[in-house]
Amino acid sequence: MNIMVIGGAGYIGSHIVYELIDSGHSVTILDNFSTGMRENVDERARLIEGDMQDLALLKRLFDGSTSDPFDSVFHFAALKAAGESMQEPEKYTSANTVATLNLLNMMMEHDIKNFVFSSSAATYGDPEYLPIDEKHPLKPVNYYGYTKLAIEQALEWYSRLRNLRYAALRYFNAAGYDIHGRITGKERNPANLLPIVMEVAAGIRPKMNVFGNDYPTRDGTCIRDYIHVNDLATAHVKAMEYLESEKRDLVLNLATGKGYTVLEVISESEKVSGRRVAYDITSRREGDPAELVAVSALAKTTIDWKAQHSGLSELVESMWNIYKQK
Ligand code: UFG
């Protein structure tokens, strides 16, 4: 199939592009390189450098004058720092909500009816029970999570009113690097745990903070469900193929069902890298639930997916392979 991947040079998008092309699909990447990296672009893809908020550009790309018509659009070009979204909501409204709604309208205008959307565990908010399944109430506790929920709701309406077929994939904690070593660009100024731990192990930063050790968990630090990007990638391709064959929408958790504490992640990283990871215990970070772990049973029954590469050691090893290179 002919697919447009918006944000295909970014951390998650670039992994999905490789998986799509490996599976025999044609890919056009649209990326403005605000956070994306050129070295992560699969050379087999067609690359358009530009902004999804440039509606004239989107129109040209969708009207069929520059390529065959697109069968599906994948959308990864969003902001994702939950803390920042509470300080600068307007920025998240424009980049995550307005840009995506304009994209949807442009897709409808050009009769492109399949959409794969990066949603987030942040749509659930504080867990009312664990593990979280897709029926869990949706009460985001940060504005970032709300922007994802707002789009999910619009997708539901467009499905009813415009026959859009969509997959909203709620990622838990995405981590890891391509198991084949093809993606080598490190995220700039990361805010997530694993890249920060890797930067300390590699000597890029001297030390890190562990945000709180007084949570009601086995060692007092927060528990998260880490999911390897290659596993996310296979889920995306399967989800797109499901939309095409079943003509039904999908809303799925992508997770492993197993959680690790911050200190367990640090300790595994020390083991894999053979380096010490220096840290200070600091106060809690606002908005961090003690534990987030999910079941992906629905992904198993609908698209026959389950995580294959998300064991903590495999995940950390795939990251260390990249970070140990200076
Ligand atoms: N942490 C630290 N020190 C750091 C960074 C993180 O102790 O320097 C801790 C956090 O407090 C948290 C855990 O490591 O307990 C994981 O934090 P991340 O920032 O890596 O991830 P979050 O769970 O906060 O959020 C991530 C994504 C969100 C997504 C969410 C879904 O950043 O976009 O997972 O679970 F919505």
Residues whose N, C-alpha, C, O or C-beta is under 5 A from the ligand:
A	BS01	UFG	K80 S120 A121 A122 Y171 F172 N173 A191 N192 L193 L194 I196 N209 V210 F211 C222 R224 V262 R285 D288
